[in-house]
């Protein structure tokens, strides 16, 4: 959001929305369940 043109806040919001839409579509197509922080251990997360 620090960089940008006329409206960097809107561009950032669209980028996040697109990223979420891609993840959701992939989950829908494959039928898998979403697992937050998949494969991350407590030692790695800290």
mmCIF file as gemmi writes it, N, C-alpha and C atoms, coordinates in Angstrom:
data_model
loop_
_atom_site.group_PDB
_atom_site.id
_atom_site.type_symbol
_atom_site.label_atom_id
_atom_site.label_alt_id
_atom_site.label_comp_id
_atom_site.label_asym_id
_atom_site.label_entity_id
_atom_site.label_seq_id
_atom_site.pdbx_PDB_ins_code
_atom_site.Cartn_x
_atom_site.Cartn_y
_atom_site.Cartn_z
_atom_site.occupancy
_atom_site.B_iso_or_equiv
_atom_site.pdbx_formal_charge
_atom_site.auth_seq_id
_atom_site.auth_asym_id
_atom_site.pdbx_PDB_model_num
ATOM 1 N N . UNK Axp A 1 ? 0.828 -1.183 0 1 0 ? 1 A 1
ATOM 2 C CA . UNK Axp A 1 ? 0 0 0 1 0 ? 1 A 1
ATOM 3 C C . UNK Axp A 1 ? 0.876 1.252 0 1 0 ? 1 A 1
ATOM 4 N N . UNK Axp A 2 ? 2.135 1.152 0.405 1 0 ? 2 A 1
ATOM 5 C CA . UNK Axp A 2 ? 3.021 2.313 0.442 1 0 ? 2 A 1
ATOM 6 C C . UNK Axp A 2 ? 3.27 2.834 -0.968 1 0 ? 2 A 1
ATOM 7 N N . UNK Axp A 3 ? 3.42 1.901 -1.915 1 0 ? 3 A 1
ATOM 8 C CA . UNK Axp A 3 ? 3.584 2.317 -3.309 1 0 ? 3 A 1
ATOM 9 C C . UNK Axp A 3 ? 2.199 2.512 -3.905 1 0 ? 3 A 1
ATOM 10 N N . UNK Axp A 4 ? 2.137 2.957 -5.11 1 0 ? 4 A 1
ATOM 11 C CA . UNK Axp A 4 ? 0.832 2.99 -5.748 1 0 ? 4 A 1
ATOM 12 C C . UNK Axp A 4 ? 0.62 4.217 -6.591 1 0 ? 4 A 1
ATOM 13 N N . UNK Axp A 5 ? -0.541 4.295 -7.166 1 0 ? 5 A 1
ATOM 14 C CA . UNK Axp A 5 ? -0.894 5.386 -8.046 1 0 ? 5 A 1
ATOM 15 C C . UNK Axp A 5 ? -1.95 6.264 -7.417 1 0 ? 5 A 1
ATOM 16 N N . UNK Axp A 6 ? -3.092 6.332 -8.083 1 0 ? 6 A 1
ATOM 17 C CA . UNK Axp A 6 ? -4.148 7.231 -7.637 1 0 ? 6 A 1
ATOM 18 C C . UNK Axp A 6 ? -4.789 6.778 -6.329 1 0 ? 6 A 1
ATOM 19 N N . UNK Axp A 7 ? -5.014 5.486 -6.199 1 0 ? 7 A 1
ATOM 20 C CA . UNK Axp A 7 ? -5.688 5.007 -4.99 1 0 ? 7 A 1
ATOM 21 C C . UNK Axp A 7 ? -5.064 3.683 -4.525 1 0 ? 7 A 1
ATOM 22 N N . UNK Axp A 8 ? -3.956 3.759 -3.824 1 0 ? 8 A 1
ATOM 23 C CA . UNK Axp A 8 ? -3.28 2.525 -3.401 1 0 ? 8 A 1
ATOM 24 C C . UNK Axp A 8 ? -4.096 1.679 -2.427 1 0 ? 8 A 1
ATOM 25 N N . UNK Axp A 9 ? -4.953 2.303 -1.645 1 0 ? 9 A 1
ATOM 26 C CA . UNK Axp A 9 ? -5.777 1.548 -0.691 1 0 ? 9 A 1
ATOM 27 C C . UNK Axp A 9 ? -6.761 0.651 -1.434 1 0 ? 9 A 1
ATOM 28 N N . UNK Axp A 10 ? -7.374 1.175 -2.493 1 0 ? 10 A 1
ATOM 29 C CA . UNK Axp A 10 ? -8.306 0.371 -3.282 1 0 ? 10 A 1
ATOM 30 C C . UNK Axp A 10 ? -7.576 -0.752 -4.003 1 0 ? 10 A 1
ATOM 31 N N . UNK Axp A 11 ? -6.4 -0.451 -4.53 1 0 ? 11 A 1
ATOM 32 C CA . UNK Axp A 11 ? -5.622 -1.462 -5.232 1 0 ? 11 A 1
ATOM 33 C C . UNK Axp A 11 ? -5.222 -2.586 -4.285 1 0 ? 11 A 1
ATOM 34 N N . UNK Axp A 12 ? -4.842 -2.245 -3.068 1 0 ? 12 A 1
ATOM 35 C CA . UNK Axp A 12 ? -4.479 -3.251 -2.081 1 0 ? 12 A 1
ATOM 36 C C . UNK Axp A 12 ? -5.688 -4.102 -1.71 1 0 ? 12 A 1
ATOM 37 N N . UNK Axp A 13 ? -6.847 -3.476 -1.56 1 0 ? 13 A 1
ATOM 38 C CA . UNK Axp A 13 ? -8.063 -4.212 -1.222 1 0 ? 13 A 1
ATOM 39 C C . UNK Axp A 13 ? -8.439 -5.184 -2.336 1 0 ? 13 A 1
ATOM 40 N N . UNK Axp A 14 ? -8.298 -4.763 -3.575 1 0 ? 14 A 1
ATOM 41 C CA . UNK Axp A 14 ? -8.604 -5.63 -4.711 1 0 ? 14 A 1
ATOM 42 C C . UNK Axp A 14 ? -7.613 -6.79 -4.764 1 0 ? 14 A 1
ATOM 43 N N . UNK Axp A 15 ? -6.348 -6.528 -4.476 1 0 ? 15 A 1
ATOM 44 C CA . UNK Axp A 15 ? -5.336 -7.579 -4.491 1 0 ? 15 A 1
ATOM 45 C C . UNK Axp A 15 ? -5.627 -8.639 -3.434 1 0 ? 15 A 1
ATOM 46 N N . UNK Axp A 16 ? -6.011 -8.205 -2.244 1 0 ? 16 A 1
ATOM 47 C CA . UNK Axp A 16 ? -6.332 -9.146 -1.171 1 0 ? 16 A 1
ATOM 48 C C . UNK Axp A 16 ? -7.594 -9.927 -1.517 1 0 ? 16 A 1
ATOM 49 N N . UNK Axp A 17 ? -8.585 -9.264 -2.067 1 0 ? 17 A 1
ATOM 50 C CA . UNK Axp A 17 ? -9.826 -9.935 -2.455 1 0 ? 17 A 1
ATOM 51 C C . UNK Axp A 17 ? -9.566 -10.967 -3.544 1 0 ? 17 A 1
ATOM 52 N N . UNK Axp A 18 ? -8.707 -10.635 -4.489 1 0 ? 18 A 1
ATOM 53 C CA . UNK Axp A 18 ? -8.381 -11.586 -5.562 1 0 ? 18 A 1
ATOM 54 C C . UNK Axp A 18 ? -7.648 -12.8 -5.006 1 0 ? 18 A 1
ATOM 55 N N . UNK Axp A 19 ? -6.721 -12.569 -4.102 1 0 ? 19 A 1
ATOM 56 C CA . UNK Axp A 19 ? -5.969 -13.667 -3.503 1 0 ? 19 A 1
ATOM 57 C C . UNK Axp A 19 ? -6.911 -14.604 -2.749 1 0 ? 19 A 1
ATOM 58 N N . UNK Axp A 20 ? -7.83 -14.037 -1.985 1 0 ? 20 A 1
ATOM 59 C CA . UNK Axp A 20 ? -8.811 -14.832 -1.257 1 0 ? 20 A 1
ATOM 60 C C . UNK Axp A 20 ? -9.711 -15.604 -2.218 1 0 ? 20 A 1
ATOM 61 N N . UNK Axp A 21 ? -10.135 -14.967 -3.301 1 0 ? 21 A 1
ATOM 62 C CA . UNK Axp A 21 ? -10.998 -15.627 -4.279 1 0 ? 21 A 1
ATOM 63 C C . UNK Axp A 21 ? -10.294 -16.808 -4.933 1 0 ? 21 A 1
ATOM 64 N N . UNK Axp A 22 ? -9.01 -16.669 -5.216 1 0 ? 22 A 1
ATOM 65 C CA . UNK Axp A 22 ? -8.248 -17.761 -5.831 1 0 ? 22 A 1
ATOM 66 C C . UNK Axp A 22 ? -8.157 -18.942 -4.877 1 0 ? 22 A 1
ATOM 67 N N . UNK Axp A 23 ? -7.874 -18.668 -3.604 1 0 ? 23 A 1
ATOM 68 C CA . UNK Axp A 23 ? -7.787 -19.745 -2.612 1 0 ? 23 A 1
ATOM 69 C C . UNK Axp A 23 ? -9.139 -20.42 -2.449 1 0 ? 23 A 1
ATOM 70 N N . UNK Axp A 24 ? -10.19 -19.646 -2.348 1 0 ? 24 A 1
ATOM 71 C CA . UNK Axp A 24 ? -11.525 -20.211 -2.17 1 0 ? 24 A 1
ATOM 72 C C . UNK Axp A 24 ? -11.939 -21.049 -3.376 1 0 ? 24 A 1
ATOM 73 N N . UNK Axp A 25 ? -11.634 -20.573 -4.574 1 0 ? 25 A 1
ATOM 74 C CA . UNK Axp A 25 ? -11.983 -21.317 -5.787 1 0 ? 25 A 1
ATOM 75 C C . UNK Axp A 25 ? -11.231 -22.641 -5.838 1 0 ? 25 A 1
ATOM 76 N N . UNK Axp A 26 ? -9.956 -22.601 -5.476 1 0 ? 26 A 1
ATOM 77 C CA . UNK Axp A 26 ? -9.155 -23.826 -5.496 1 0 ? 26 A 1
ATOM 78 C C . UNK Axp A 26 ? -9.703 -24.849 -4.494 1 0 ? 26 A 1
ATOM 79 N N . UNK Axp A 27 ? -10.1 -24.391 -3.321 1 0 ? 27 A 1
ATOM 80 C CA . UNK Axp A 27 ? -10.679 -25.288 -2.329 1 0 ? 27 A 1
ATOM 81 C C . UNK Axp A 27 ? -12.004 -25.868 -2.83 1 0 ? 27 A 1
ATOM 82 N N . UNK Axp A 28 ? -12.773 -25.058 -3.503 1 0 ? 28 A 1
ATOM 83 C CA . UNK Axp A 28 ? -14.063 -25.498 -4.017 1 0 ? 28 A 1
ATOM 84 C C . UNK Axp A 28 ? -13.879 -26.554 -5.108 1 0 ? 28 A 1
ATOM 85 N N . UNK Axp A 29 ? -12.922 -26.329 -6.004 1 0 ? 29 A 1
ATOM 86 C CA . UNK Axp A 29 ? -12.689 -27.247 -7.112 1 0 ? 29 A 1
ATOM 87 C C . UNK Axp A 29 ? -12.148 -28.581 -6.606 1 0 ? 29 A 1
ATOM 88 N N . UNK Axp A 30 ? -11.193 -28.543 -5.683 1 0 ? 30 A 1
ATOM 89 C CA . UNK Axp A 30 ? -10.575 -29.781 -5.198 1 0 ? 30 A 1
ATOM 90 C C . UNK Axp A 30 ? -11.412 -30.469 -4.133 1 0 ? 30 A 1
ATOM 91 N N . UNK Axp A 31 ? -12.274 -29.731 -3.453 1 0 ? 31 A 1
ATOM 92 C CA . UNK Axp A 31 ? -13.104 -30.312 -2.402 1 0 ? 31 A 1
ATOM 93 C C . UNK Axp A 31 ? -12.371 -30.489 -1.086 1 0 ? 31 A 1
ATOM 94 N N . UNK Axp A 32 ? -11.178 -29.925 -0.972 1 0 ? 32 A 1
ATOM 95 C CA . UNK Axp A 32 ? -10.406 -30.053 0.258 1 0 ? 32 A 1
ATOM 96 C C . UNK Axp A 32 ? -10.92 -29.081 1.312 1 0 ? 32 A 1
ATOM 97 N N . UNK Axp A 33 ? -10.571 -29.383 2.576 1 0 ? 33 A 1
ATOM 98 C CA . UNK Axp A 33 ? -10.921 -28.495 3.676 1 0 ? 33 A 1
ATOM 99 C C . UNK Axp A 33 ? -9.781 -27.518 3.899 1 0 ? 33 A 1
ATOM 100 N N . UNK Axp A 34 ? -10.108 -26.312 4.323 1 0 ? 34 A 1
ATOM 101 C CA . UNK Axp A 34 ? -9.1 -25.296 4.612 1 0 ? 34 A 1
ATOM 102 C C . UNK Axp A 34 ? -8.497 -25.561 5.977 1 0 ? 34 A 1
ATOM 103 N N . UNK Axp A 35 ? -7.174 -25.577 6.026 1 0 ? 35 A 1
ATOM 104 C CA . UNK Axp A 35 ? -6.475 -25.727 7.289 1 0 ? 35 A 1
ATOM 105 C C . UNK Axp A 35 ? -5.553 -24.524 7.463 1 0 ? 35 A 1
ATOM 106 N N . UNK Axp A 36 ? -5.907 -23.658 8.381 1 0 ? 36 A 1
ATOM 107 C CA . UNK Axp A 36 ? -5.083 -22.479 8.638 1 0 ? 36 A 1
ATOM 108 C C . UNK Axp A 36 ? -3.726 -22.919 9.167 1 0 ? 36 A 1
ATOM 109 N N . UNK Axp A 37 ? -2.68 -22.313 8.676 1 0 ? 37 A 1
ATOM 110 C CA . UNK Axp A 37 ? -1.318 -22.607 9.12 1 0 ? 37 A 1
ATOM 111 C C . UNK Axp A 37 ? -0.981 -24.08 8.921 1 0 ? 37 A 1
ATOM 112 N N . UNK Axp A 38 ? -1.372 -24.656 7.8 1 0 ? 38 A 1
ATOM 113 C CA . UNK Axp A 38 ? -1.126 -26.063 7.5 1 0 ? 38 A 1
ATOM 114 C C . UNK Axp A 38 ? 0.36 -26.365 7.499 1 0 ? 38 A 1
ATOM 115 N N . UNK Axp A 39 ? 0.76 -27.362 8.268 1 0 ? 39 A 1
ATOM 116 C CA . UNK Axp A 39 ? 2.147 -27.795 8.289 1 0 ? 39 A 1
ATOM 117 C C . UNK Axp A 39 ? 3.075 -26.947 9.132 1 0 ? 39 A 1
ATOM 118 N N . UNK Axp A 40 ? 2.534 -26.017 9.909 1 0 ? 40 A 1
ATOM 119 C CA . UNK Axp A 40 ? 3.353 -25.162 10.74 1 0 ? 40 A 1
ATOM 120 C C . UNK Axp A 40 ? 3.329 -25.685 12.169 1 0 ? 40 A 1
ATOM 121 N N . UNK Axp A 41 ? 4.498 -25.839 12.759 1 0 ? 41 A 1
ATOM 122 C CA . UNK Axp A 41 ? 4.564 -26.283 14.151 1 0 ? 41 A 1
ATOM 123 C C . UNK Axp A 41 ? 4.648 -25.07 15.051 1 0 ? 41 A 1
ATOM 124 N N . UNK Axp A 42 ? 4.463 -25.276 16.34 1 0 ? 42 A 1
ATOM 125 C CA . UNK Axp A 42 ? 4.507 -24.159 17.284 1 0 ? 42 A 1
ATOM 126 C C . UNK Axp A 42 ? 5.888 -23.516 17.304 1 0 ? 42 A 1
ATOM 127 N N . UNK Axp A 43 ? 6.937 -24.298 17.159 1 0 ? 43 A 1
ATOM 128 C CA . UNK Axp A 43 ? 8.287 -23.754 17.156 1 0 ? 43 A 1
ATOM 129 C C . UNK Axp A 43 ? 8.517 -22.86 15.934 1 0 ? 43 A 1
ATOM 130 N N . UNK Axp A 44 ? 7.944 -23.238 14.797 1 0 ? 44 A 1
ATOM 131 C CA . UNK Axp A 44 ? 8.086 -22.443 13.58 1 0 ? 44 A 1
ATOM 132 C C . UNK Axp A 44 ? 7.273 -21.162 13.651 1 0 ? 44 A 1
ATOM 133 N N . UNK Axp A 45 ? 6.08 -21.24 14.24 1 0 ? 45 A 1
ATOM 134 C CA . UNK Axp A 45 ? 5.196 -20.087 14.29 1 0 ? 45 A 1
ATOM 135 C C . UNK Axp A 45 ? 5.711 -19.016 15.248 1 0 ? 45 A 1
ATOM 136 N N . UNK Axp A 46 ? 6.433 -19.389 16.262 1 0 ? 46 A 1
ATOM 137 C CA . UNK Axp A 46 ? 6.885 -18.424 17.273 1 0 ? 46 A 1
ATOM 138 C C . UNK Axp A 46 ? 8.117 -17.681 16.882 1 0 ? 46 A 1
